[in-house]
Amino acid sequence: MTAKRRAARNKEWDVCLSFAQEDRSYVAKVATRLRSKGVRVFYDEYERVALWGKDLYQHLDDVYRNAARYCVLFVSKSYAKRLWTNHERKSAQARAFSENYEYILPARFDGTNLPGLVPTIGYIDLRQLSPNRFADLVLEKIGPSERQFFLPPIPDRLFTRLELRDKREKDYAVEQAEAFVGALKRMSDTERKLVAYVFMCGCPTDLPANVHIRADLLRRITGLAPSKCIRELERLSSLGFITKVSREKESGADPIIKLTFDVRNVGYDGPEDATGTVHEMVGCLTEEYCQECSIRAILDGDFSALATVTHKPERH
């Protein structure tokens, strides 16, 4: 993998949108289209809660300077007059100056000149272009990305497995899935593998309370001693995982490891059955991929398979 592709896969957003309030009606439709196609798009309306209470000057500078693969800049007379859009533009231009590739993608509502945006830079004229058609051009430009710790904005295949139709229930499932991906991001490779194998090979009959697996079976799968497996899993309590070990009365009997994922332990609300959501997330992977590719996807935190529009049928 090239250094450029490695850098791209580690960005939080595929594209960020910089625009004036007066142009929001057009940009909102572009954002909706991009999101429906599985693009990680920074659009302020999607981030209202995340932005709440933050120092916006510093946070937006980081977003437009560091956090996205590309920045679409919607040029207009209104854009040139706004203080916040000029702040975003300067942050994006600082990034473009430091990197030798086309980070800024200008799109024009009119012929307004912007400081630092030279007329020789290629742009898209929006005056005869629908929002959906422009969004498709953005998709074509940014191309497929290497996904790391990625959850599709609309994981419809997960909703199907969970048999969810109610919007509130879907929102809870997304919240739980986000918490799981966030937890994976903070684990070592060994910890991710253990969690992956417990959910892939464990017994789901006690869901939503837990999934459970014989310690000796986990040893045979991972090559780690049972005591090592238990210690590694018990260390994940700060990430929302509850590990319990049940030992049968007979002396020397193989212990059973029970694993629960409780999002309330990491500051999320909603139903308690986050363990069931994680089980179905892993099920989406194992349904489509071989065991090796499923493990690789979990190590990467790549849950593209949870949505129809981002599903990759082949990972080999």
Secondary structure, DSSP 8 states (H G I E B T S, - for coil): --HHHHHHHT-SEEEEEE--GGGHHHHHHHHHHHHHTT--EE-GGGGHHHHTTS-HHHHHHHIIIIIEEEEEEEE-HHHHH-HHHHHHHHHHHHHHHHSSS--EEEEESS----TT--TTS--EE-TT--HHHHHHHHHHHH-----SSB--SS-HHHHHHHT--SHHHHHHHHHHHHHHHHHHHTS-HHHHHHHHHHHHHSB-TTTTT-EEEEHHHHHHHH---HHHHHHHHHGGGGGTEEEEEE--SSTT---EEEEEE-GGGGT--S-STHHHHHHHHHHHHHHHS-HHHHHHHHHHTB-GGGSTTT--S---
